[in-house]
Amino acid sequence: MDSKSNPRRMDNLRRLRKERGLTCESLGTLVGVKKSAMSKYERGEIQPSKQVLENISEALCCTVDYLLDKDESARGAAQRAAGLDMEVFNGLTLSEIGALSKIAQIFKEQRNAAN
């Protein structure tokens, strides 16, 4: 099947990854998958698990629906709800983005433990 006509392609995943200056390898490392898997997700050759989708959406600050190209407004809504200005991430190194992701995960775990 021609990859451009593949309905399972994740164009928004590719677009967000590139906007963040991440490679398939670096995003894969952040979310716990191999570079080849990330590339296959983008092309629609394989579908990520629910957990991987959630990890990617957290790493890219968007909704799972946006990643799946189901809701174009979800990206902006998620960013507004989180009060995020995505421009602040531009120019950060992968290790800096990874550190911020780990800090966010700590906050999330503390919040969940308090509930």
VENLIN-V218998 format. One record per residue. N is the residue number from 1. RES is the residue in three letters. SS is DSSP state (H for helix, E for strand, C for the rest). PSI is psi in radians with two decimals (* if undefined). NEAR is the number of other C-alpha atoms within 10 Angstrom. Layout:
BEGIN
n-><N,N>
res-><RES,RES>
ss-><SS,SS>
psi-><PSI,PSI>
near-><NEAR,NEAR>
END
This chain:
BEGIN
n-><1,2,3,4,5,6,7,8,9,10,11,12,13,14,15,16,17,18,19,20,21,22,23,24,25,26,27,28,29,30,31,32,33,34,35,36,37,38,39,40,41,42,43,44,45,46,47,48,49,50,51,52,53,54,55,56,57,58,59,60,61,62,63,64,65,66,67,68,69,70,71,72,73,74,75,76,77,78,79,80,81,82,83,84,85,86,87,88,89,90,91,92,93,94,95,96,97,98,99,100,101,102,103,104,105,106,107,108,109,110,111,112,113,114,115>
res-><MET,ASP,SER,LYS,SER,ASN,PRO,ARG,ARG,MET,ASP,ASN,LEU,ARG,ARG,LEU,ARG,LYS,GLU,ARG,GLY,LEU,THR,CYS,GLU,SER,LEU,GLY,THR,LEU,VAL,GLY,VAL,LYS,LYS,SER,ALA,MET,SER,LYS,TYR,GLU,ARG,GLY,GLU,ILE,GLN,PRO,SER,LYS,GLN,VAL,LEU,GLU,ASN,ILE,SER,GLU,ALA,LEU,CYS,CYS,THR,VAL,ASP,TYR,LEU,LEU,ASP,LYS,ASP,GLU,SER,ALA,ARG,GLY,ALA,ALA,GLN,ARG,ALA,ALA,GLY,LEU,ASP,MET,GLU,VAL,PHE,ASN,GLY,LEU,THR,LEU,SER,GLU,ILE,GLY,ALA,LEU,SER,LYS,ILE,ALA,GLN,ILE,PHE,LYS,GLU,GLN,ARG,ASN,ALA,ALA,ASN>
ss-><C,C,H,H,H,C,C,C,C,C,H,H,H,H,H,H,H,H,H,C,C,C,C,H,H,H,H,H,H,H,H,C,C,C,H,H,H,H,H,H,H,H,H,C,C,C,C,C,C,H,H,H,H,H,H,H,H,H,H,H,C,C,C,H,H,H,H,C,C,C,C,C,C,H,H,H,H,H,H,H,H,H,C,C,C,H,H,H,H,C,C,C,C,H,H,H,H,H,H,H,H,H,H,H,H,H,H,H,H,H,H,H,H,H,C>
psi-><2.36,2.19,-0.48,-0.38,0.06,2.03,-0.25,0.02,2.56,1.32,-0.64,-0.58,-0.87,-0.79,-0.84,-0.72,-0.79,-0.68,-0.59,-0.07,0.46,2.58,2.94,-0.65,-0.79,-0.71,-0.69,-0.72,-0.72,-0.62,-0.03,0.53,2.87,2.75,-0.76,-0.64,-0.77,-0.76,-0.71,-0.59,-0.83,-0.67,-0.16,0.28,-0.57,2.75,2.35,2.71,2.91,-0.74,-0.72,-0.72,-0.76,-0.71,-0.74,-0.77,-0.66,-0.76,-0.59,0.05,0.99,3.09,2.80,-0.70,-0.68,-0.75,-0.66,0.16,0.51,-0.38,1.74,-0.48,-0.22,-0.58,-0.91,-0.68,-0.74,-0.70,-0.75,-0.73,-0.62,-0.15,0.58,2.40,1.75,-0.32,-0.46,-0.35,-0.31,2.33,-0.13,2.61,2.88,-0.69,-0.61,-0.74,-0.71,-0.71,-0.74,-0.67,-0.71,-0.69,-0.77,-0.69,-0.67,-0.80,-0.75,-0.78,-0.70,-0.71,-0.78,-0.64,-0.56,-0.42,*>
near-><6,6,12,11,10,12,10,17,22,21,18,19,25,19,13,17,19,12,14,19,16,16,16,21,16,19,22,20,15,19,19,14,16,15,16,11,17,27,19,16,21,24,22,19,16,14,18,17,9,10,10,17,20,17,17,24,21,16,18,20,17,23,24,21,16,20,26,18,18,12,12,14,13,17,21,15,13,16,16,11,9,11,9,13,9,12,9,8,15,11,11,12,13,17,11,12,18,18,12,14,16,13,12,14,13,12,12,12,12,11,10,9,8,7,6>
END
